[in-house]
Amino acid sequence: MPETKKLTGKFIVLDGPDGCGKTTQARLLVEWMQRQKVPTDSFRDPGDTTIGEEIRQILLSPQHSAMSTPAEVLLYMAARAQLWTEKITPALAANKCVVLDRWLSSTCAYQGYAGGFGMDKVIKIARECLERVWPDLTIILDVDAKAGLSRLHRQFDRMEQKGDIYHEKVRQGFLLLAKERESFAVIDATGDIETVHKKVLQIVSQASFG
């Protein structure tokens, strides 16, 4: 297990295609950190601010099917900028470990790669909007697009309704991004919850955090 002292003040993201289990794994990681007495805050992106939750509703509502990819990019970035200012910055300043469910990596994979907007353009916008673009560690939970979507036993939101071809491109975008950045790690998320959780803890334990 990691030396938990090194986790204080760090910024960790769990991300991946729809149905990869990132929300569950983020919760399990936070629970583990709390048992290790690591001061921790967790948030979802977009969301967890009043403004962010309103934007989330607009982005995910199926009634907004006409929304363009550039509009998606800007709305996700607006929610992210608010979350950074209102929640993440104070948490990091208090030397807490911040665990996020999605971050910029999602916009790179979904809108940048699958949507054709361009990952470089997404990152350029992020640099103009955020004091810090990349977390200390990003863990991508990799799962086949069809397998991931089959795990969602509910009505699909607007993004989830985009089809298998789009979602396979999303997966490819995550994997491409992970190859390009040293602070990224990829985990096979096709196993059971506990197996994947152990893999997450192993990645966290091995992270050097610069």
matplotlib code that plots the C-alpha trace (Angstrom):
import matplotlib.pyplot as plt

x = [0.0, 1.2, 2.7, -0.5, 1.3, 2.3, -1.4, -2.2, -2.7, -2.8, -5.3, -6.4, -8.9, -10.8, -12.1, -13.1, -15.9, -19.5, -20.2, -16.5, -17.3, -15.4, -18.1, -18.0, -14.2, -13.9, -16.2, -14.2, -10.9, -12.2, -13.5, -10.1, -8.3, -10.6, -9.8, -6.1, -6.8, -6.0, -8.0, -10.0, -12.7, -14.4, -16.3, -17.9, -17.3, -19.5, -21.4, -21.0, -21.6, -24.9, -23.8, -22.2, -25.3, -27.4, -24.9, -24.9, -28.7, -28.4, -25.6, -27.2, -30.8, -32.0, -34.2, -31.0, -30.1, -29.4, -26.4, -23.2, -19.9, -18.3, -21.2, -20.5, -16.9, -17.6, -20.3, -18.2, -15.3, -17.5, -18.7, -15.1, -13.9, -16.5, -15.7, -12.0, -12.6, -15.4, -14.4, -11.1, -8.8, -10.0, -9.6, -6.1, -5.1, -6.3, -3.8, -6.6, -6.4, -9.0, -10.6, -12.6, -15.1, -14.1, -12.0, -10.5, -9.6, -13.3, -13.7, -10.5, -11.9, -15.6, -15.7, -12.0, -11.5, -14.9, -16.6, -13.9, -13.3, -9.6, -7.9, -5.3, -8.0, -9.7, -6.5, -5.8, -9.2, -8.6, -5.3, -7.1, -9.8, -8.1, -5.2, -4.2, -5.0, -3.7, -4.1, -1.2, -2.6, -5.3, -6.5, -8.4, -10.8, -10.8, -13.8, -15.2, -17.9, -20.7, -19.8, -19.7, -23.1, -24.6, -23.9, -26.1, -29.4, -31.4, -32.5, -29.5, -28.7, -27.9, -24.2, -24.9, -27.4, -24.7, -24.2, -21.7, -19.4, -19.1, -18.4, -15.8, -14.0, -14.3, -12.5, -9.8, -9.5, -8.9, -6.2, -4.5, -4.4, -3.0, -0.1, 0.8, 0.9, 3.2, 0.7, -1.9, -2.4, -4.8, -6.6, -8.6, -12.0, -13.8, -13.4, -15.5, -15.6, -13.2, -10.6, -10.7, -10.5, -7.3, -5.8, -6.7, -4.9, -1.9, -1.6, -2.0, 0.7, 3.1, 2.6, 5.6, 3.6, 6.7]
y = [0.0, 3.6, 5.9, 7.8, 11.1, 11.5, 11.7, 14.9, 17.9, 15.7, 15.9, 12.5, 11.8, 8.6, 8.7, 6.6, 5.6, 5.4, 2.4, 1.9, 2.1, 5.3, 6.7, 3.5, 3.3, 7.0, 6.4, 3.3, 5.2, 8.0, 5.6, 3.9, 7.2, 8.2, 4.9, 5.8, 9.2, 11.1, 14.4, 14.0, 15.8, 14.3, 16.0, 15.1, 17.0, 18.6, 19.3, 19.9, 23.6, 25.3, 26.6, 23.3, 21.3, 23.6, 23.2, 19.4, 19.3, 21.2, 19.0, 15.6, 16.3, 14.3, 17.3, 19.2, 16.9, 19.8, 20.9, 21.3, 19.9, 23.3, 24.3, 21.1, 21.9, 25.4, 24.3, 21.5, 24.0, 26.6, 24.0, 22.9, 26.5, 27.1, 23.8, 24.6, 28.1, 27.2, 23.7, 22.3, 25.3, 25.6, 21.9, 21.8, 24.9, 23.0, 20.2, 17.8, 15.0, 15.8, 12.9, 13.7, 11.7, 13.0, 16.0, 17.5, 14.1, 13.5, 16.5, 15.5, 12.0, 12.8, 16.2, 16.5, 13.0, 11.4, 14.6, 15.8, 19.2, 18.3, 17.4, 20.1, 22.7, 21.4, 21.7, 25.2, 26.4, 24.7, 26.5, 29.8, 28.9, 26.9, 27.7, 24.1, 21.8, 18.3, 16.4, 14.7, 11.4, 10.4, 6.8, 5.7, 2.7, 1.0, -1.0, -1.9, 0.6, -2.0, -3.7, -0.3, 0.9, -2.5, -1.9, 1.2, -0.2, 3.1, 5.5, 6.9, 10.6, 12.7, 11.8, 8.1, 8.1, 9.0, 5.4, 2.6, 4.1, 7.4, 5.6, 3.4, 6.6, 7.9, 4.9, 5.3, 9.0, 8.1, 5.5, 7.9, 10.6, 8.2, 7.3, 10.9, 11.9, 10.5, 11.2, 8.8, 5.2, 2.7, -0.1, -2.9, -2.3, -5.4, -7.3, -7.2, -4.2, -5.4, -6.5, -3.1, -1.4, -3.3, -2.2, 1.4, 1.2, -0.4, 2.5, 5.0, 3.2, 3.3, 6.9, 9.1, 12.4, 14.2]
z = [0.0, -0.6, 1.9, 2.5, 3.4, -0.3, -1.2, 0.7, -1.6, -4.7, -7.6, -8.9, -11.7, -12.6, -16.2, -19.1, -21.4, -20.3, -18.2, -17.2, -13.5, -12.7, -10.4, -8.3, -8.3, -7.4, -4.4, -3.3, -3.6, -1.5, 1.1, 1.2, 1.6, 4.5, 6.2, 5.8, 7.4, 4.2, 4.1, 0.9, -1.1, -4.1, -7.0, -10.3, -13.5, -14.6, -11.4, -7.7, -7.9, -8.5, -11.9, -12.8, -12.0, -14.2, -17.0, -16.5, -17.0, -20.2, -21.5, -20.7, -21.4, -24.5, -25.5, -26.5, -29.4, -31.7, -29.5, -31.6, -30.5, -30.1, -27.8, -25.8, -25.4, -24.1, -21.7, -20.2, -19.8, -18.2, -15.6, -15.1, -14.6, -11.9, -10.2, -10.2, -8.6, -6.2, -5.0, -6.2, -5.4, -1.8, -1.3, -2.6, -0.7, 2.5, 1.5, 0.8, -1.8, -4.5, -6.3, -9.4, -11.5, -15.0, -16.0, -19.1, -20.4, -21.0, -23.2, -25.1, -25.7, -26.3, -28.1, -29.1, -30.6, -31.1, -31.9, -34.3, -32.5, -32.0, -28.7, -29.2, -29.5, -26.4, -24.4, -25.7, -24.5, -21.1, -20.7, -21.2, -18.7, -15.9, -13.6, -13.9, -16.8, -15.8, -12.5, -10.7, -11.8, -14.2, -14.2, -17.3, -16.8, -20.2, -21.4, -24.8, -25.8, -26.2, -22.9, -21.1, -22.4, -21.6, -17.9, -17.8, -16.7, -17.1, -19.8, -21.7, -21.4, -24.5, -24.6, -24.1, -27.0, -29.6, -30.7, -30.8, -33.4, -31.5, -28.2, -29.7, -30.9, -27.3, -26.1, -28.7, -27.7, -24.1, -25.0, -27.4, -24.7, -22.1, -24.5, -24.8, -21.1, -18.4, -15.6, -17.1, -16.4, -18.0, -16.2, -17.7, -16.2, -17.5, -14.2, -11.1, -8.9, -6.2, -8.8, -10.5, -7.1, -6.3, -9.6, -8.8, -5.4, -7.1, -9.6, -6.7, -4.7, -7.6, -8.6, -7.9, -8.1, -9.4]

ax = plt.figure().add_subplot(projection="3d")
ax.plot(x, y, z, "-o")
ax.set_aspect("equal")
plt.show()
